[in-house]
Amino acid sequence: MSIMTLIKTIQDIMRKDVGVDGDAQRISQIVWLLFLKIFDDKEQEWLITVPGYKSPLQSRFRWCNWAKNPEGITGEELIDFVNNELFQALKRLASTAGVSPHGKVVGSVFEDAYNYMKSGTLLRQVINTIEEDVDFNSSSDRHLFNDIYEKILADLQSAGNAGEYYTPRAVTQFMVDMLDPQLGDIILDPACGTGGFLTCAIEHLRKQAHTPDNMRILQASIHGVEKKPLPHMLAMTNMILHGIDVPTHTSLTRATPYRRQNRSTHGSL
């Protein structure tokens, strides 16, 4: 299934749901579902590659245990689980003491997230569509996120409020090429939007990071600030898919910008 077809299929299902009103809510709904799918796929990888990794989520709240089975919970049971158990548990991660860095990432993403869908049957259809057609542990499918991301950005352009602007990828790539950041430079985008400039900077610096120590330097160099929940969620997802496994360690935040900077740019990206 093509990306355009995938997103259109999901949107068409959501249009049948009385709780989802307009493109902005459909986009928000798609993004939190994709985040949980991506986080679960990454956890499968971290369990192998990160020594001692332990999921910050209780077993029953992991995507693989409640969403992956196409014959799993549906209808009113699914809506009740998502609204009254899953979301409550994920939101608590943002403020619970002793939560792992990965847990803090999930908590920050869901702090202001909301499930708009009212029909558990339709929600199950959306979940099954995502689960059947995308595997972010597949290198080829991981590249598909760039296409999903661009489609979501295009929809955000048309659904957003006046004055919102998401810089085209060609422009952010040009900016990074002209800045030519070097490993160890601090990269700050104080209005990072969905993380377009930061991801271009990461890919630029990755060519210079040939050792694990260099990768740690890279991760510590990336800083971004975004105050709006939806682009912040997209930026966090974008960081994870570009190898920044714990974006909270790179100051991708909705708080006061990190002040120190060597090379930076401004604007919603």
KEKE-3310 file (N, C-alpha, C; in steps of 0.2 Angstrom, whole numbers, plus 5000, padded with zeros to 4 digits):
npx = (5004:5003:5010:5001:4989:4988:4987:4976:4966:4966:4961:4949:4942:4942:4933:4921:4919:4910:4916:4928:4932:4936:4952:4963:4961:4960:4973:4981:4976:4981:4994:4998:4995:5004:5015:5015:5016:5028:5037:5035:5040:5054:5057:5058:5070:5079:5079:5087:5099:5102:5110:5103:5091:5075:5057:5048:5035:5021:5017:5004:5001:5009:5011:5012:5005:4992:4987:4993:4987:4976:4963:4961:4956:4941:4928:4917:4925:4938:4938:4936:4947:4958:4955:4953:4963:4975:4979:4979:4989:5000:5001:5005:5018:5025:5027:5030:5041:5057:5055:5061:5073:5068:5054:5051:5051:5040:5030:5031:5026:5013:5007:4999:4991:4976:4962:4952:4943:4927:4921:4925:4926:4929:4941:4949:4950:4958:4969:4973:4975:4987:4996:4996:5002:5014:5030:5042:5054:5059:5071:5067:5054:5055:5061:5049:5043:5047:5040:5027:5028:5030:5017:5009:5013:5010:4996:4995:4998:4987:4977:4981:4982:4981:4996:5004:5018:5027:5043:5049:5057:5067:5072:5076:5087:5095:5099:5106:5117:5123:5126:5135:5138:5149:5154:5152:5148:5135:5119:5104:5087:5076:5062:5056:5046:5041:5053:5061:5073:5082:5083:5089:5101:5106:5108:5118:5128:5130:5138:5150:5152:5159:5161:5155:5157:5157:5144:5137:5141:5135:5122:5121:5122:5111:5098:5081:5066:5049:5033:5019:5008:5005:5015:5026:5025:5027:5040:5047:5044:5051:5064:5067:5066:5077:5088:5090:5088:5083:5076:5073:5085:5092:5087:5075:5061:5047:5049:5058:5070:5086:5101:5114:5123:5132:5130:5115:5098:5083:5065:5049:5051)
npy = (4994:5011:5026:5037:5031:5023:5034:5040:5030:5028:5041:5040:5030:5037:5048:5042:5042:5049:5057:5063:5078:5086:5090:5093:5086:5073:5072:5073:5062:5052:5054:5051:5038:5032:5036:5027:5015:5016:5018:5005:4997:5001:4998:4984:4983:4990:4981:4972:4979:4988:4987:4979:4985:4990:4990:5006:5005:4997:4980:4977:4989:4991:4992:4981:4972:4976:4981:4975:4962:4958:4953:4958:4967:4977:4989:4995:4991:4993:5007:5011:5006:5013:5027:5028:5020:5017:5030:5037:5031:5033:5047:5049:5046:5057:5064:5056:5050:5043:5037:5030:5037:5035:5032:5045:5052:5046:5051:5065:5066:5062:5070:5081:5075:5067:5056:5056:5048:5040:5028:5012:5001:5007:5013:5001:4997:5007:5005:4992:4994:5002:4993:4982:4987:4994:4992:4998:4992:4987:4992:4997:5000:5010:5021:5025:5032:5045:5049:5048:5057:5069:5069:5071:5084:5091:5091:5097:5110:5114:5113:5120:5135:5152:5160:5149:5140:5128:5124:5119:5103:5104:5117:5117:5107:5114:5125:5118:5113:5125:5130:5120:5112:5106:5091:5092:5105:5115:5113:5122:5124:5136:5136:5124:5117:5103:5097:5097:5104:5100:5086:5086:5091:5081:5071:5076:5078:5064:5059:5062:5055:5042:5033:5025:5034:5046:5047:5049:5062:5068:5066:5074:5086:5091:5102:5107:5117:5117:5123:5119:5106:5096:5097:5096:5082:5076:5080:5073:5060:5060:5063:5051:5041:5045:5041:5047:5042:5045:5059:5068:5070:5078:5091:5093:5100:5108:5119:5132:5139:5131:5140:5141:5142:5138:5137:5141:5142:5150:5149:5141:5124)
npz = (5000:4996:5003:5002:5000:5012:5022:5017:5018:5032:5036:5030:5037:5049:5047:5048:5061:5074:5084:5079:5073:5059:5050:5058:5070:5065:5061:5073:5079:5071:5073:5087:5087:5078:5084:5096:5089:5083:5094:5100:5090:5090:5104:5103:5096:5105:5116:5112:5108:5118:5133:5147:5145:5149:5147:5150:5151:5158:5155:5149:5143:5132:5115:5108:5115:5117:5105:5094:5090:5078:5081:5093:5108:5105:5100:5113:5124:5120:5118:5131:5138:5131:5134:5148:5154:5147:5142:5154:5161:5152:5153:5166:5167:5164:5175:5186:5198:5197:5184:5169:5157:5144:5147:5151:5139:5133:5142:5140:5127:5128:5137:5133:5124:5116:5114:5101:5095:5096:5093:5096:5087:5075:5078:5081:5067:5062:5069:5065:5052:5052:5059:5050:5039:5041:5046:5057:5061:5050:5038:5025:5027:5037:5031:5024:5033:5031:5020:5025:5035:5027:5021:5032:5036:5025:5026:5038:5035:5028:5037:5048:5059:5054:5050:5054:5048:5040:5036:5020:5017:5008:5010:5023:5022:5013:5022:5032:5024:5021:5033:5038:5050:5063:5071:5088:5089:5095:5092:5090:5088:5092:5089:5085:5078:5069:5069:5058:5053:5063:5061:5048:5052:5061:5052:5044:5053:5057:5047:5052:5063:5069:5079:5094:5105:5098:5093:5105:5108:5097:5100:5111:5106:5100:5101:5104:5104:5107:5108:5105:5106:5096:5084:5093:5097:5084:5082:5092:5088:5076:5080:5087:5076:5069:5076:5088:5103:5115:5116:5126:5132:5124:5125:5118:5120:5128:5136:5143:5131:5128:5132:5127:5112:5097:5083:5075:5070:5066:5067:5063:5060)
capx = (5000:5007:5009:4995:4983:4988:4985:4969:4962:4965:4957:4942:4939:4941:4928:4915:4918:4907:4921:4933:4930:4941:4958:4967:4960:4962:4981:4983:4974:4986:5001:4999:4995:5010:5021:5015:5018:5035:5040:5035:5045:5060:5058:5060:5077:5082:5079:5093:5105:5104:5111:5099:5085:5068:5052:5045:5028:5018:5016:4998:5001:5014:5007:5012:5001:4985:4985:4995:4983:4970:4957:4961:4950:4938:4921:4917:4930:4944:4938:4937:4954:4962:4953:4953:4968:4981:4981:4981:4996:5006:5002:5008:5025:5029:5028:5032:5048:5061:5054:5067:5073:5063:5048:5050:5049:5033:5026:5031:5022:5006:5005:4993:4987:4969:4959:4945:4938:4922:4919:4931:4926:4933:4948:4952:4951:4963:4975:4974:4978:4994:4999:4997:5005:5020:5035:5047:5060:5061:5074:5064:5048:5057:5061:5043:5040:5048:5034:5021:5029:5028:5010:5006:5015:5005:4989:4995:4998:4980:4973:4984:4979:4984:5003:5009:5022:5032:5048:5050:5063:5073:5075:5080:5093:5100:5101:5111:5122:5126:5129:5140:5139:5154:5153:5154:5144:5128:5113:5098:5082:5071:5055:5058:5041:5041:5060:5064:5080:5086:5084:5094:5107:5108:5110:5124:5133:5131:5143:5156:5151:5161:5162:5149:5158:5155:5137:5135:5143:5130:5115:5121:5123:5105:5093:5076:5061:5042:5028:5013:5008:5006:5022:5031:5024:5030:5047:5049:5044:5056:5071:5068:5067:5084:5093:5090:5083:5080:5076:5073:5092:5094:5083:5069:5057:5042:5050:5063:5076:5093:5104:5121:5123:5137:5127:5108:5093:5076:5059:5046:5053)
capy = (5000:5017:5031:5041:5026:5022:5039:5041:5024:5029:5046:5038:5027:5042:5052:5039:5043:5056:5061:5067:5084:5090:5087:5094:5081:5067:5072:5072:5055:5048:5055:5047:5030:5031:5036:5021:5009:5017:5016:4998:4994:5003:4994:4977:4984:4992:4975:4968:4983:4992:4983:4980:4989:4988:4995:5010:5004:4991:4975:4978:4996:4991:4992:4973:4968:4978:4983:4971:4957:4961:4951:4960:4971:4982:4991:4999:4989:4997:5015:5012:5005:5019:5033:5027:5016:5018:5037:5039:5028:5036:5054:5049:5045:5064:5067:5051:5050:5037:5035:5030:5043:5033:5034:5052:5053:5044:5055:5071:5066:5061:5075:5085:5071:5066:5052:5059:5043:5037:5021:5007:4997:5011:5013:4995:4997:5011:5001:4986:4996:5004:4987:4978:4990:4998:4989:5002:4989:4986:4997:5000:5004:5015:5026:5027:5038:5052:5050:5049:5064:5074:5070:5075:5091:5095:5091:5102:5116:5116:5112:5124:5142:5157:5161:5144:5139:5122:5125:5113:5100:5106:5123:5115:5104:5120:5129:5114:5113:5131:5131:5115:5111:5101:5087:5095:5111:5115:5115:5124:5127:5138:5135:5118:5114:5096:5094:5096:5107:5096:5080:5087:5092:5075:5067:5079:5076:5057:5057:5063:5051:5035:5029:5026:5041:5052:5047:5052:5069:5070:5066:5079:5092:5093:5105:5111:5119:5118:5124:5116:5098:5091:5097:5093:5075:5074:5081:5068:5054:5061:5062:5043:5038:5047:5038:5051:5037:5049:5066:5073:5072:5083:5097:5094:5102:5113:5123:5138:5136:5130:5146:5140:5140:5140:5139:5140:5145:5152:5148:5134:5119)
capz = (5000:4995:5009:5001:5001:5019:5025:5015:5021:5039:5036:5028:5043:5055:5045:5050:5068:5076:5089:5076:5069:5055:5048:5063:5075:5062:5061:5080:5081:5067:5076:5093:5086:5075:5089:5100:5085:5082:5100:5101:5086:5093:5110:5100:5094:5111:5120:5109:5107:5124:5138:5153:5143:5152:5145:5155:5151:5160:5150:5146:5140:5127:5109:5105:5120:5116:5098:5088:5088:5074:5084:5100:5111:5101:5103:5120:5128:5118:5120:5139:5139:5129:5138:5156:5157:5143:5142:5161:5163:5149:5155:5173:5166:5163:5182:5191:5200:5195:5178:5165:5152:5139:5150:5151:5132:5132:5146:5137:5121:5129:5142:5131:5119:5117:5110:5099:5092:5100:5091:5097:5081:5070:5081:5079:5060:5061:5072:5061:5046:5054:5061:5044:5033:5042:5051:5058:5062:5043:5035:5020:5030:5041:5026:5023:5038:5028:5016:5030:5038:5022:5020:5038:5035:5020:5029:5044:5031:5026:5043:5053:5060:5050:5053:5055:5042:5041:5031:5016:5018:5003:5013:5029:5020:5011:5028:5035:5020:5021:5040:5038:5057:5064:5077:5094:5089:5098:5087:5093:5085:5097:5087:5080:5075:5069:5069:5051:5053:5068:5058:5043:5056:5063:5046:5042:5058:5057:5043:5055:5070:5067:5085:5099:5108:5093:5093:5111:5107:5092:5103:5116:5103:5097:5105:5101:5109:5103:5113:5103:5107:5090:5081:5097:5096:5078:5082:5096:5084:5071:5083:5088:5070:5067:5080:5095:5106:5121:5114:5132:5134:5119:5126:5114:5126:5128:5141:5141:5127:5131:5130:5124:5105:5093:5077:5076:5066:5069:5063:5064:5055)
cpx = (5004:5005:5002:4989:4983:4985:4977:4964:4961:4960:4950:4939:4937:4935:4921:4914:4915:4911:4926:4931:4935:4948:4963:4967:4962:4970:4983:4982:4979:4993:5002:4999:5001:5016:5021:5018:5026:5039:5041:5040:5052:5062:5061:5068:5081:5083:5085:5100:5107:5104:5107:5093:5079:5063:5049:5038:5026:5016:5010:4997:5005:5009:5007:5007:4993:4982:4987:4991:4977:4963:4957:4955:4947:4931:4922:4923:4937:4944:4939:4944:4959:4961:4955:4959:4975:4983:4983:4988:5001:5007:5006:5015:5029:5030:5030:5039:5051:5059:5060:5067:5068:5056:5046:5048:5042:5028:5025:5026:5015:5003:4999:4989:4980:4966:4952:4940:4933:4920:4926:4931:4930:4940:4952:4954:4957:4970:4978:4978:4985:4998:5001:5002:5012:5024:5041:5054:5063:5065:5071:5057:5050:5058:5054:5040:5042:5042:5028:5022:5027:5021:5007:5007:5011:4998:4989:4995:4991:4975:4975:4980:4983:4991:5007:5012:5027:5036:5049:5057:5069:5076:5079:5087:5098:5103:5107:5117:5126:5130:5135:5142:5144:5152:5156:5150:5138:5123:5107:5093:5076:5064:5055:5052:5041:5048:5064:5071:5084:5088:5089:5101:5110:5111:5117:5129:5135:5137:5150:5157:5152:5161:5156:5150:5156:5147:5134:5136:5137:5124:5115:5121:5116:5100:5087:5070:5054:5037:5021:5013:5009:5012:5027:5031:5028:5037:5050:5050:5050:5063:5072:5070:5074:5089:5094:5085:5080:5080:5076:5080:5095:5090:5078:5063:5052:5043:5055:5069:5082:5097:5110:5120:5129:5134:5120:5104:5087:5071:5056:5048:5050)
cpy = (5006:5021:5035:5037:5025:5027:5041:5036:5026:5035:5045:5035:5032:5046:5049:5040:5049:5060:5065:5072:5088:5087:5088:5088:5074:5066:5070:5065:5050:5048:5051:5040:5028:5031:5030:5015:5010:5015:5009:4995:4995:4999:4987:4978:4986:4986:4971:4972:4987:4988:4984:4984:4986:4993:4999:5009:4997:4986:4976:4984:4996:4989:4984:4969:4970:4979:4979:4966:4960:4959:4953:4964:4976:4985:4996:4998:4993:5004:5016:5011:5011:5025:5033:5023:5018:5026:5040:5037:5032:5044:5054:5049:5052:5066:5062:5050:5043:5034:5035:5036:5041:5034:5041:5055:5052:5049:5062:5072:5066:5066:5079:5081:5069:5061:5055:5054:5041:5030:5016:5002:5000:5012:5007:4994:5001:5008:4996:4988:4998:4998:4983:4980:4993:4994:4994:4999:4986:4992:5001:5004:5010:5022:5029:5032:5045:5054:5052:5056:5070:5075:5073:5082:5095:5096:5097:5109:5119:5116:5117:5131:5146:5159:5156:5142:5133:5122:5118:5110:5102:5112:5121:5111:5109:5123:5125:5114:5119:5132:5126:5114:5105:5097:5091:5102:5110:5117:5116:5127:5129:5138:5130:5115:5106:5093:5094:5099:5102:5089:5080:5088:5086:5071:5070:5077:5069:5055:5058:5059:5044:5030:5030:5033:5047:5052:5050:5059:5072:5071:5072:5086:5095:5096:5108:5112:5120:5118:5121:5109:5094:5091:5094:5085:5072:5075:5075:5061:5055:5060:5054:5040:5040:5046:5042:5047:5040:5056:5071:5074:5077:5090:5098:5094:5107:5118:5129:5135:5136:5136:5146:5138:5142:5142:5137:5143:5146:5150:5141:5130:5113)
cpz = (5000:5001:5008:5002:5008:5023:5024:5018:5028:5040:5035:5033:5048:5053:5047:5057:5070:5081:5085:5071:5065:5054:5054:5068:5072:5062:5068:5081:5078:5071:5082:5092:5083:5080:5093:5096:5084:5088:5102:5097:5088:5099:5108:5099:5101:5116:5118:5110:5113:5130:5144:5151:5146:5150:5151:5156:5154:5154:5146:5142:5134:5120:5107:5109:5119:5109:5093:5085:5084:5077:5091:5102:5106:5104:5109:5124:5126:5119:5127:5141:5137:5133:5145:5159:5153:5143:5149:5163:5159:5151:5162:5172:5166:5170:5187:5192:5199:5189:5173:5160:5146:5141:5150:5144:5131:5135:5143:5131:5123:5134:5140:5125:5121:5112:5108:5097:5097:5099:5091:5091:5076:5072:5080:5072:5059:5063:5068:5055:5047:5055:5055:5039:5034:5048:5052:5060:5055:5040:5030:5022:5034:5037:5024:5027:5035:5024:5020:5033:5033:5021:5026:5038:5030:5022:5035:5040:5030:5032:5049:5054:5055:5054:5054:5048:5044:5035:5027:5017:5014:5006:5019:5027:5017:5017:5031:5031:5020:5028:5041:5046:5058:5071:5083:5095:5092:5093:5090:5088:5090:5095:5082:5077:5075:5068:5063:5051:5057:5064:5052:5046:5058:5057:5044:5047:5059:5053:5046:5062:5068:5073:5090:5103:5104:5093:5099:5111:5102:5096:5108:5113:5100:5102:5102:5106:5104:5108:5112:5104:5101:5086:5086:5097:5090:5078:5086:5092:5079:5074:5084:5082:5067:5072:5087:5099:5112:5120:5120:5134:5129:5119:5121:5119:5124:5133:5138:5137:5131:5128:5126:5117:5102:5086:5078:5071:5069:5065:5064:5058:5056)
residu = (MET:SER:ILE:MET:THR:LEU:ILE:LYS:THR:ILE:GLN:ASP:ILE:MET:ARG:LYS:ASP:VAL:GLY:VAL:ASP:GLY:ASP:ALA:GLN:ARG:ILE:SER:GLN:ILE:VAL:TRP:LEU:LEU:PHE:LEU:LYS:ILE:PHE:ASP:ASP:LYS:GLU:GLN:GLU:TRP:LEU:ILE:THR:VAL:PRO:GLY:TYR:LYS:SER:PRO:LEU:GLN:SER:ARG:PHE:ARG:TRP:CYS:ASN:TRP:ALA:LYS:ASN:PRO:GLU:GLY:ILE:THR:GLY:GLU:GLU:LEU:ILE:ASP:PHE:VAL:ASN:ASN:GLU:LEU:PHE:GLN:ALA:LEU:LYS:ARG:LEU:ALA:SER:THR:ALA:GLY:VAL:SER:PRO:HIS:GLY:LYS:VAL:VAL:GLY:SER:VAL:PHE:GLU:ASP:ALA:TYR:ASN:TYR:MET:LYS:SER:GLY:THR:LEU:LEU:ARG:GLN:VAL:ILE:ASN:THR:ILE:GLU:GLU:ASP:VAL:ASP:PHE:ASN:SER:SER:SER:ASP:ARG:HIS:LEU:PHE:ASN:ASP:ILE:TYR:GLU:LYS:ILE:LEU:ALA:ASP:LEU:GLN:SER:ALA:GLY:ASN:ALA:GLY:GLU:TYR:TYR:THR:PRO:ARG:ALA:VAL:THR:GLN:PHE:MET:VAL:ASP:MET:LEU:ASP:PRO:GLN:LEU:GLY:ASP:ILE:ILE:LEU:ASP:PRO:ALA:CYS:GLY:THR:GLY:GLY:PHE:LEU:THR:CYS:ALA:ILE:GLU:HIS:LEU:ARG:LYS:GLN:ALA:HIS:THR:PRO:ASP:ASN:MET:ARG:ILE:LEU:GLN:ALA:SER:ILE:HIS:GLY:VAL:GLU:LYS:LYS:PRO:LEU:PRO:HIS:MET:LEU:ALA:MET:THR:ASN:MET:ILE:LEU:HIS:GLY:ILE:ASP:VAL:PRO:THR:HIS:THR:SER:LEU:THR:ARG:ALA:THR:PRO:TYR:ARG:ARG:GLN:ASN:ARG:SER:THR:HIS:GLY:SER:LEU)
# end
